[in-house]
Amino acid sequence: QVQLVQSGGGLVQTGGSLRLSCAASGRSADTISKGWFRQAPGKEREFVAVISGSGTITYITDSMRGRFAISEDGAKNTVYLEMNTLKPEDTAVYYCAGGGWTSAHEYQYWGQGTQVTVSS
């Protein structure tokens, strides 16, 4: 019912910024919540941020609050993750997802993932 296609990602230096995009399509694309997760090799998938289906409520995990922000362009059904003051420990594959809140198991839909690498 929902397809999520990610873009963005890449290589950035410590202290730099990057914006990830997630374009949603399908019957429920404009009504479900949309979140961001990340996963580094050997580590568990980690919650980053989520925006409610209405676009009115956002939540960012404590460790990234102040550096990362989530937003949505309703006309394009596209969700963004703005990442600032990036650190090497932010290096991971970043995934967008739909239909949950702060836990990965809650989500039904997932994007393909995109690599973010922060160099020292």
C-alpha positions as CSV (number, residue, x, y, z in Angstrom):
1,Q,0.0,0.0,0.0
2,V,2.9,2.3,0.6
3,Q,6.3,2.5,-1.1
4,L,9.2,4.5,0.3
5,V,12.1,5.6,-1.9
6,Q,15.1,7.2,-0.3
7,S,17.6,9.6,-1.7
8,G,20.5,11.6,-0.3
9,G,23.3,10.1,1.8
10,G,26.9,10.0,1.0
11,L,30.3,11.0,2.4
12,V,30.6,14.1,4.6
13,Q,33.3,15.4,6.9
14,T,33.0,15.7,10.6
15,G,31.0,18.8,11.5
16,G,29.2,18.9,8.1
17,S,25.5,18.6,7.2
18,L,23.4,16.3,5.1
19,R,19.8,16.0,4.2
20,L,18.1,12.7,3.5
21,S,14.8,12.4,1.6
22,C,12.1,9.8,1.6
23,A,9.4,10.0,-1.0
24,A,6.2,8.1,-0.1
25,S,3.6,6.8,-2.6
26,G,0.6,4.6,-2.5
27,R,-2.9,4.7,-1.1
28,S,-2.0,5.5,2.5
29,A,1.2,7.5,1.9
30,D,-0.3,10.8,3.2
31,T,-1.9,9.4,6.4
32,I,0.7,7.1,8.0
33,S,3.5,8.2,10.4
34,K,7.0,8.3,9.0
35,G,10.2,7.6,10.9
36,W,13.9,7.4,10.5
37,F,16.2,4.7,11.8
38,R,19.9,3.9,11.4
39,Q,22.0,0.8,11.7
40,A,25.8,0.4,11.8
41,P,27.5,-2.9,11.3
42,G,27.4,-5.0,14.4
43,K,24.9,-2.7,16.1
44,E,21.1,-2.8,16.6
45,R,18.8,-0.7,14.5
46,E,18.4,2.6,16.3
47,F,15.5,5.0,16.3
48,V,16.3,8.5,15.1
49,A,13.1,10.5,14.5
50,V,9.4,10.3,13.7
51,I,6.7,12.5,12.4
52,S,3.0,11.8,12.9
53,G,0.7,11.0,10.0
54,S,-0.9,14.5,10.3
55,G,2.6,16.1,10.3
56,T,1.8,18.0,13.5
57,I,3.9,16.0,16.0
58,T,7.6,15.2,15.8
59,Y,9.9,13.3,18.1
60,I,13.7,13.0,18.0
61,T,15.6,10.7,20.2
62,D,17.5,12.4,23.0
63,S,21.0,11.7,21.8
64,M,20.4,13.4,18.4
65,R,18.0,16.2,19.5
66,G,19.4,19.6,18.6
67,R,21.5,18.2,15.7
68,F,18.9,16.4,13.7
69,A,15.4,17.5,12.6
70,I,12.6,15.8,10.8
71,S,10.1,17.6,8.4
72,E,7.6,16.8,5.7
73,D,6.6,18.4,2.4
74,G,2.9,17.3,2.3
75,A,2.5,18.3,-1.4
76,K,5.2,15.9,-2.4
77,N,4.6,13.3,0.3
78,T,8.3,13.5,1.1
79,V,9.9,13.3,4.5
80,Y,13.3,14.8,5.2
81,L,15.9,14.2,7.8
82,E,18.2,17.1,8.3
83,M,21.5,16.2,10.0
84,N,23.9,18.8,11.3
85,T,27.2,18.8,13.1
86,L,27.8,15.3,12.0
87,K,30.2,13.0,13.9
88,P,31.9,9.8,12.9
89,E,29.6,7.9,15.2
90,D,26.7,9.0,13.0
91,T,28.0,6.7,10.2
92,A,25.4,4.1,9.4
93,V,22.8,3.0,6.9
94,Y,19.8,5.2,7.4
95,Y,16.3,3.9,6.7
96,C,13.0,5.6,6.4
97,A,9.9,3.7,7.5
98,G,6.1,4.1,7.7
99,G,3.4,3.2,10.1
100,G,5.0,3.1,13.6
101,W,6.4,5.3,16.2
102,T,9.7,4.8,18.1
103,S,10.3,1.0,17.8
104,A,11.3,-0.6,14.5
105,H,9.0,-3.6,15.0
106,E,6.0,-1.3,14.8
107,Y,6.7,-0.3,11.2
108,Q,5.1,-2.0,8.2
109,Y,6.9,-0.2,5.4
110,W,10.6,0.4,4.9
111,G,12.7,2.3,2.4
112,Q,15.8,0.8,0.8
113,G,18.3,2.5,3.1
114,T,21.1,4.8,2.2
115,Q,24.7,5.0,3.5
116,V,25.9,8.0,5.5
117,T,29.6,8.1,6.1
118,V,31.2,10.8,8.3
119,S,34.9,11.0,8.0
120,S,37.3,12.2,10.7
